[in-house]
């Protein structure tokens, strides 16, 4: 059987491709002409170049039985609002329509816990919870919410679409890196003298990839499944990194108004003058929340593995060092 994968060059997508190959699937990966192909190097797959919004995308899917739509644009910069909408919402709409026209039997759409929202007071929430789109912080989260609605509407019209909502994956091949990877990198580079009082749900990226295949086989069309594992405060994550590396963890928190002020100056004053901003306003606003989730449904209904986060962190640390991200 052949699977068509968007976003295969990225962190999660490249692990999905590897999981498919391990299970004997043939893979066709859609990549942008400008994509970094390093994560797909030496893999026996077919690569086609294209764009999520191209009207003839369906033609490249012909001959595939399954679609994994993993691709998304990630940015917390407020100036990227239209770009996020075009890639994540319009792109998802076009990909799903292409899948229908190409005769794809089942689609697994990669949403995000960002589309679900955050529980009051740091309470862990499951798939039944939904913040209003107005409550979601930033254009990225809003775009993922709206893109997920496209997937739900396609399923309501009879298209076979299963939705997965990864939390914060950890592991190797984090090429960009992701926000979680950036935390690990800044820790390794000793660029984190302080930390914010925040928290996230973390999971081994290999479990996320396997969760995609489990959703293909066991998921219910129109349903969503949180692919997560352990809720940890940022302090707890940094302490685990300290145990793994022997490097000291930062001991002092920082008042949110300090990075928020710096971010406001960066984005609103200096960026329009030509300076590349370094701290996004929405990123600081998000970090003031504890973003905790309950993945029991995916564990129960799909059999989502819950591998050791310590092993995932070791993989990430070793990969960043081996690939030269850390001097």
C-alpha angles and dihedrals in degrees: 000000000000127000126200112215128193118195092026093145092061133085100269095027095055090053090049089053091051092049091051092050091049089055093051100257122142111232135211112190124200112215134176115246089246096047123129103240097192094110090056097045115134093005116132099236138120114251122203124183121225149106133270092234099048111124093221096050090115091070090065090054096055110119094030122109099195137038128205108191101195100145120111138150113245122199135136094195112115091217089066094065095115093042091053091050093048096049101033104035106023090034093053091047091052094044092052092048089049090052090053093050093046093052096245107179098209135004128204108202118201108220122160140236082249087076091057099055132219130297120240114269094004094299113163110245133197136209093288091065122088131176116209114259088247090060094053112101116234138357094278094061091043091051092051090050091051092045090053089053088057089055093047092049091050089052091048088055090056102267113136103242127156119192125214124190112200118198118206111325123207129197147071129332093043089149103169090028118244120230090265091048089050090056090053092047094049089050091052092046091049091240096131111081090155136026135206123241096250138122141207142186112250134196138173107264090227089060089051090053092047088048088062091057092045089052089052092055103032109017123112116236112254093018126112128218126200109226100204143118127183131024111218135169114236087249091057092049092050091049090054090050089051091054091049098046105027089234117132117256118230111262103195130075123217126226108249093229090069098061090034091057091047091049092050092052090045097050103030103036113017101034094060086053091058102266116133106240118232104190121048118217092220091050091058092045091053092049090061088070131072103232102202128165141185115227096182093118093058091045092049102039102029103026092240108191119236103208125182114285089206090063090047091051091049089051091051094047093047092047095049091049095045092048093052099250089129124050 
